[in-house]
């Protein structure tokens, strides 16, 4: 299994408050993105670590050249300085949480 993907980290259906509490305890913020089908965020780099968890839909994420598919409840870790992209590959709207440390 990938070092960046934790399958089923959170139980679906996701409780945003529970994810936010978990992340806060680990030093992360928590906010929401809602993306239409086909939405792509390409080639980002941050000077901090990032976490992403899918609430609804499915995301394909590329982190430092490694591609993973994330479903509801999965958590993806993006290390600081890693070039990364997020793509909504679901046929509907995808909702996902993200946080920075």
ZIUR-V66044 format. One record per run of one state. SS is the DSSP state (@ for helix, = for strand, . for the rest). FROM is the first residue (numbers start at 1). LEN is the number of residues. If there is no record, write none. Layout:
ss=SS from=FROM len=LEN
ss=SS from=FROM len=LEN
//
This chain:
ss=. from=1 len=4
ss== from=5 len=2
ss=. from=7 len=9
ss=@ from=16 len=10
ss=. from=26 len=5
ss== from=31 len=5
ss=. from=36 len=4
ss== from=40 len=5
ss=. from=45 len=5
ss== from=50 len=7
ss=. from=57 len=1
ss== from=58 len=6
ss=. from=64 len=2
ss== from=66 len=7
ss=. from=73 len=2
ss== from=75 len=4
ss=. from=79 len=5
ss== from=84 len=5
ss=. from=89 len=5
ss== from=94 len=7
ss=. from=101 len=1
//
